[in-house]
Amino acid sequence: MNRKKIAICALSLLLFSSQVFAKELVEKDTKIETKETLEEKTELDSKGETDEVEEEISPEEAHRREKERLVNMFEKEPLEKLSTSYLLMDFDTGQVLEGHNVDTPIAIASTTKLISMFVVYDALADGSIKLDDEITIDKEVAMIGGSSYKLKENEVVTVSELIDAAMIVSGNDATVALAKEISGSEKAFVKLMEQKLLSLDIEDATIVNATGLPDYENDIQNTMSSKSLAILTRELIEEYPKLLEIASKTKLVSEDRKFDMENTNPLLGVLPEVDGLKTGFTGKAGRCLVATGIEKGDKISSEDTRLIGITMGSKGDIEREVAAKRLMSDGFKNYKNIIIGNSELPIETVENENTYPSTFEVYPVDHKTIMKSNMSSLSTDIVLDEIVPPLDAGAKVGRIDYYLDGTNVLSTDLIVKEEIKELNILRRIQKNYEELFSATENLFN
């Protein structure tokens, strides 16, 4: 009996010890697991904190990224949404190639200065003023706001410097200083601007000042249609092309005046063809740009192509830049001044067994440069006369007609540029000998 009790006690003690040992193992494993889990959580939290830390970027980089985002967004929009009016014009002919809302007079802001510069260059041409004339700035000019050359009262500057300031940084103060130098007052200068427009048959313009600044007192601004603005621009460049030498400068620097400012034209340096011309902005006009550029031709199949592109009423700088860049870059891709009837290039090779030589080329007499778009079709119709030798160099042997989209754009004679002789008996013998010699030579070669 005692042995039985002792066995039961031993088993109970063994069972209790096993439970205690198992509990210790579980607590130990739990501690280990808790420690590992804590370490993993700490590591993950640390990594999460690292990932959540915002990248430190400079204000310039932040601006660049935001501009890139906006550019990508606006590039998906049609030109009609990016501007209230746009126009593309062929400089050589004045033909409007593309456009939207081109005949409605709208606020033109500082593109007004193109009219002002026309009057200034007229004054230079007639000797009323000279580029090296010095002008003393008065109090009225020094107080003018908006885009400015930061002129000071009693400062002395040249006409040349003021023209640069008006065209490159759109200096309102510089423009009014020139106006007062030429006419005595801005009001009198406006009369000259109106006369200039009328001389160009532009009758839809309203001009109240030389700068394009709003007249807040009378709630009025300078207005003109985009088409009239393009006509003005074309006439200005044609008559005074040296203005482009100024408008194409990327910045205006005056070390003496401690002045350094970029050209307001956003396309300079962006599109290699662009070499001008003038920006503008008021709250009513929006962001405006009159741009021009030239693509050089090879002088064989193409001539230089100068385009004028106008975008008006954009809501912001980036919309204006996107719209103007697209208008001009697509313009140079889609339109080109091509040469038809080039008298230096043969139109066709003629073979005639009764002439010597028996093969000769024919050339057009006249040539013409036409604006052709990628969508246009150019075709020719060639009619050759009966060749009756002998013919002198320059003799007419036919005619060629050129058609652009079915419309005749050039008709001209075809001529030979060498003497074409009759193939008489002696010439026939000579010809046969030459053919035999050539065949023999080819046989042995």
ABEGO torsion letter per residue (X at the ends): XAAAAAAAAAAAAAAAAAAAAAAAAAAAAAAAAAAAAAAAAAAAAAAAAAAABBBBBBAAAAAAAAAAAAAAAAAABBAAAABABBBBBBAAAGBBABBBGAABBBBAEAAAAAAAAAAAAAAAAAGABBAABBBBBBAAAAABBEBBAGBBBGBBBBAAAAAAAAAAAGBAAAAAAAAAAAAGBAAAAAAAAAAAAAAAGBAABBBABAAGBBBAAAGBBBBBBAAAAAAAAAAAAAABAAAAAAAABABBBBAAAGBBBBBABAABGABAABAOABBBBBAAAEBBBBBBBBBBBAGAABBBBBBBBBBBGBABAAAAAAAAAAAAAAAAAABBBBBBGBAABBABBBBBAABOBABBBBBBABBBBBBBBAABBBBBBBBBBBBBOBBBBGBBAEBBBBBBGGBBABBBBBBBABBBBBBBAAAAAAAAAAAAAAAAAAAAX
